[in-house]
């Protein structure tokens, strides 16, 4: 059972308690963990044995080769701690087929802690899990937890600055204000590590106090995207105003681009909830959020015929576009209209990149490559709205809804509700 902590008794500069490796390791409150540490290796999901191995390698760094980020700058290549962790999975045999034994071998070989293995392998998320490979989810989980740790520590620094300002204005008496700050628990449980997500949300500009709920708006197309909060750091400035929309970009290769980053959203809130639930299941104590964007229908309708493209299953163009983008093959002239468009609306694909690379041509793309959701026996293909990552796409989003973007916490309680409604494995 995770211990409970009090916000106000901790400081970003608090010394780390000694670790007794002869006992079961309980993840520490992130505010007390030095980011580059053995504790972080365990926090992001590695087993104690794997963490011990990697920490030994880090502190016994060879004199030759690239320097660590903690070493003096010599103008050469540098290895960050996060990249060092992710690089440890480089030679691990991946798993992508519907074979739990292969997945288990991959997780064991990667040195993933048992509780994190159980989260990734939760049978209630099997359908979504098989949309990517084992190493994809391993790396995604590590990145999510590492980004969350960075963001929680940033939130802690912001909390401390707020308390200092309060103390200054009140003549040093923090009294009730301090207690109020410590009770912030939007979207988290009242005790234990899960309350950290509420703390993270409370001290992040732009994150709404209300928990997730599907939204609708007359005359608008409502779009959603599920993300962990740590990896959208910088989306809002200190006043809670949109600052860097680029944090919402998805890296290639992806459904509609093999080489460029694009903005992916879905009009289907079930898709967002599904992804948010799986992220929450795999998180340590990070905040998971659902982004809600409302775009006027008139703005979409005002796009020229060349600026908006639609491509759906089972058209051959959808099959070839997906196959070529996922395998990073060049697009023939008749498919370049999708690359040049501001907005592409189309069916969401499924399956890891390796599945598409194993195909000899786009003609092998079948219905199993679709992401389908809905009541059992009535599942239907899902749809995505994909905006160009170039200036035209960014400007369209900023001018037509992104300035009023909403970010809703998706707390542990929502995951429990989802699990109760989806008690049968996928």
BELTA-V514899 format. One record per residue. N is the residue number from 1. RES is the residue in one letter. OMEGA is omega in degrees with one decimal (* if undefined). BURIAL is # if it has 16 or more other C-alpha atoms within 10 Angstrom, else .. Layout:
BEGIN
n = {N;N}
res = {RES;RES}
omega = {OMEGA;OMEGA}
burial = {BURIAL;BURIAL}
END
This chain:
BEGIN
n = {1;2;3;4;5;6;7;8;9;10;11;12;13;14;15;16;17;18;19;20;21;22;23;24;25;26;27;28;29;30;31;32;33;34;35;36;37;38;39;40;41;42;43;44;45;46;47;48;49;50;51;52;53;54;55;56;57;58;59;60;61;62;63;64;65;66;67;68;69;70;71;72;73;74;75;76;77;78;79;80;81;82;83;84;85;86;87;88;89;90;91;92;93;94;95;96;97;98;99;100;101;102;103;104;105;106;107;108;109;110;111;112;113;114;115;116;117;118;119;120;121;122;123;124;125;126;127;128;129;130;131;132;133;134;135;136;137;138;139;140;141;142;143;144;145;146;147;148;149;150;151;152;153;154;155;156;157;158;159;160;161;162;163;164;165;166;167;168;169;170;171;172;173;174;175;176;177;178;179;180;181;182;183;184;185;186;187;188;189;190;191;192;193;194;195;196;197;198;199;200;201;202;203;204;205;206;207;208;209;210;211;212;213;214;215;216;217;218;219;220;221;222;223;224;225;226;227;228;229;230;231;232;233;234;235;236;237;238;239;240;241;242;243;244;245;246;247;248;249;250;251;252;253;254;255;256;257;258;259;260;261;262;263;264;265;266;267;268;269;270;271;272;273;274;275;276;277;278;279;280;281;282;283;284;285;286;287;288;289;290;291;292;293;294;295;296;297;298;299;300;301;302;303;304;305;306;307;308;309;310;311;312;313;314;315;316;317;318;319;320;321;322;323;324;325;326;327;328;329;330;331;332;333;334;335;336;337;338;339;340;341;342;343;344;345;346;347;348;349;350;351;352;353;354;355;356;357;358;359;360;361;362;363;364;365;366;367;368;369;370;371;372;373;374;375;376;377;378;379;380;381;382;383;384;385;386;387;388;389;390;391;392;393;394;395;396;397;398;399;400;401;402;403;404;405;406;407;408;409;410;411;412;413;414;415;416;417;418;419;420;421;422;423;424;425;426}
res = {X;X;X;X;X;X;X;X;X;X;X;X;X;X;X;X;X;X;X;X;X;X;X;X;X;X;X;X;X;X;X;X;X;X;X;X;X;X;X;X;X;X;X;X;X;X;X;X;X;X;X;X;X;X;X;X;X;X;X;X;X;X;X;X;X;X;X;X;X;X;X;X;X;X;X;X;X;X;X;X;X;X;X;X;X;X;X;X;X;X;X;X;X;X;X;X;X;X;X;X;X;X;X;X;X;X;X;X;X;X;X;X;X;X;X;X;X;X;X;X;X;X;X;X;X;X;X;X;X;X;X;X;X;X;X;X;X;X;X;X;X;X;X;X;X;X;X;X;X;X;X;X;X;X;X;X;X;X;X;X;X;X;X;X;X;X;X;X;X;X;X;X;X;X;X;X;X;X;X;X;X;X;X;X;X;X;X;X;X;X;X;X;X;X;X;X;X;X;X;X;X;X;X;X;X;X;X;X;X;X;X;X;X;X;X;X;X;X;X;X;X;X;X;X;X;X;X;X;X;X;X;X;X;X;X;X;X;X;X;X;X;X;X;X;X;X;X;X;X;X;X;X;X;X;X;X;X;X;X;X;X;X;X;X;X;X;X;X;X;X;X;X;X;X;X;X;X;X;X;X;X;X;X;X;X;X;X;X;X;X;X;X;X;X;X;X;X;X;X;X;X;X;X;X;X;X;X;X;X;X;X;X;X;X;X;X;X;X;X;X;X;X;X;X;X;X;X;X;X;X;X;X;X;X;X;X;X;X;X;X;X;X;X;X;X;X;X;X;X;X;X;X;X;X;X;X;X;X;X;X;X;X;X;X;X;X;X;X;X;X;X;X;X;X;X;X;X;X;X;X;X;X;X;X;X;X;X;X;X;X;X;X;X;X;X;X;X;X;X;X;X;X;X;X;X;X;X;X;X;X;X;X;X;X;X;X;X;X;X;X;X;X;X;X;X;X}
omega = {-179.2;179.4;176.6;-177.8;177.0;179.9;-162.8;178.5;-175.1;179.0;177.7;-177.7;-179.6;178.1;178.9;174.5;178.9;-179.6;174.6;-174.5;176.9;179.1;177.8;-177.4;173.6;-179.1;-178.3;170.4;-171.0;-177.2;-176.5;-173.1;171.3;-171.5;178.3;-172.2;172.7;-178.1;178.6;178.8;177.1;-178.7;-175.3;172.4;179.9;175.2;178.7;179.8;179.5;179.6;178.9;178.5;-177.2;-179.6;176.7;178.5;-177.6;-176.5;175.5;-175.1;179.5;-179.3;179.1;177.3;-177.6;179.8;172.4;179.4;179.0;-178.8;176.6;-178.1;177.2;178.5;-178.4;-179.5;-179.2;177.6;175.8;-179.5;179.3;178.9;176.6;178.9;-177.5;179.1;-179.8;179.1;-169.1;-175.4;-179.6;176.9;-177.2;174.9;-178.9;-178.1;177.4;-178.1;-174.8;178.9;177.6;178.1;-179.7;177.9;178.8;-180.0;178.1;179.9;179.5;179.5;-178.8;-179.0;-174.8;-178.4;177.5;174.1;-179.4;178.5;-179.9;-174.9;-179.4;-175.0;179.0;178.4;-174.7;-178.1;178.6;179.4;-177.6;174.2;176.7;-178.8;179.7;-178.7;175.3;-177.8;175.8;-177.6;178.9;-179.9;178.3;179.4;-179.9;-177.6;179.1;178.1;178.3;178.5;176.9;-175.9;178.9;177.7;174.7;178.2;178.9;177.7;178.2;177.0;-178.7;178.0;178.1;179.8;177.6;178.0;178.4;-179.6;179.6;-177.3;-177.4;178.3;175.8;179.4;-177.3;174.6;-174.9;-178.5;179.7;-179.9;178.7;179.0;-177.9;-177.0;-178.6;-173.7;179.2;172.1;178.8;175.2;-175.7;-179.4;172.6;-172.4;-176.3;177.2;178.9;-179.1;176.2;175.6;179.8;-180.0;-174.9;-175.2;175.7;179.1;174.2;179.4;-176.2;180.0;-176.8;176.6;-173.2;171.6;-177.6;-176.3;175.9;-179.5;-179.9;177.6;-178.7;168.3;-178.0;-176.8;-174.6;175.2;178.1;-178.0;167.3;-170.9;-176.6;-175.9;170.3;176.1;-178.2;178.0;178.1;173.2;-175.0;179.6;-179.0;179.1;178.9;-178.3;-177.1;179.8;-179.5;178.4;-179.2;-179.7;173.6;-176.2;175.8;-5.8;-179.6;-174.4;-171.3;173.1;177.5;-172.1;-173.4;174.8;-177.7;175.5;-179.1;174.0;175.7;174.3;-177.5;-176.9;176.6;178.5;179.7;180.0;178.6;179.9;179.5;-179.9;-179.6;177.2;179.0;178.1;-176.3;-176.8;172.3;172.8;178.9;175.5;172.7;-175.9;171.5;179.5;-179.4;-177.0;179.6;-178.5;179.1;177.4;-179.3;179.9;178.2;-178.8;-179.1;178.8;179.1;-178.3;-179.2;-176.9;176.4;-178.6;178.2;-178.6;-172.8;166.2;8.9;-178.3;178.2;179.5;177.2;-178.8;-177.0;179.3;179.1;-177.0;-177.8;-179.6;-179.1;-179.9;179.0;172.9;179.9;-179.5;173.4;-175.2;-174.3;176.0;-176.6;176.1;178.9;177.3;-175.4;-175.9;172.3;-177.5;172.8;176.8;-176.2;-178.4;177.9;178.9;-179.5;178.8;-179.3;178.5;-176.7;178.3;-179.9;178.0;179.9;178.7;177.8;178.8;179.3;-178.8;177.3;176.2;-176.5;-178.0;178.7;179.3;179.5;168.4;-177.6;176.9;178.9;178.7;179.3;-178.8;-179.1;178.7;179.5;179.3;179.5;-172.3;176.9;172.5;-173.4;-177.7;178.8;176.1;178.1;-175.1;-176.6;-179.9;178.7;-177.5;178.3;180.0;-178.4;-177.2;-172.4;171.0;-174.8;178.5;179.0;-178.0;179.2;178.5;-176.9;172.7;173.1;-170.2;178.6;-179.5;177.9;175.4;-179.6;176.1;179.6;-179.5;179.4;-180.0;-178.8;-174.2;179.0;176.5;178.5;*}
burial = {.;.;.;.;#;.;#;.;.;.;.;.;.;.;.;.;.;.;.;.;.;.;.;.;.;.;#;#;#;#;#;#;#;#;#;.;#;#;#;#;#;#;#;#;#;#;#;#;.;#;#;#;.;#;#;.;.;#;.;.;.;.;.;.;.;.;#;#;.;.;.;.;.;.;.;.;.;#;.;.;#;#;.;.;#;#;.;.;#;.;.;.;.;#;#;#;#;.;.;.;.;#;#;#;#;#;#;.;.;#;#;#;#;.;.;#;#;.;#;#;#;#;.;#;#;#;#;#;#;#;#;#;#;#;#;#;#;#;#;.;#;#;#;#;#;#;#;#;#;#;#;#;#;#;#;#;#;.;#;#;.;.;#;.;.;#;#;.;.;.;.;.;.;#;.;.;.;#;.;.;#;#;.;#;#;#;#;#;#;.;.;#;#;#;#;#;#;#;#;#;#;#;#;#;#;#;#;#;.;.;#;#;.;.;.;.;.;.;.;#;#;#;#;#;#;#;#;#;#;#;#;#;#;#;#;#;.;.;.;.;.;#;.;.;#;.;.;#;#;.;.;#;#;#;#;#;#;#;#;#;#;#;#;#;#;#;#;#;#;.;#;#;#;#;#;#;#;#;#;#;#;#;#;#;#;#;#;#;#;#;#;#;#;#;#;#;.;.;.;#;.;.;.;.;.;.;#;#;#;.;#;#;#;.;.;.;.;#;#;#;#;#;#;#;#;#;#;#;.;.;#;.;.;.;.;.;#;#;#;.;#;#;#;#;#;#;#;#;#;#;#;#;#;#;#;#;.;.;.;.;.;#;.;.;#;.;.;.;#;#;#;#;#;.;.;.;.;.;.;.;#;#;#;#;#;#;#;#;#;.;.;.;#;#;.;#;#;#;.;#;#;#;#;.;#;#;#;#;#;#;#;#;.;#;#;.;.;.;#;.;.;.;.;.;.;.}
END
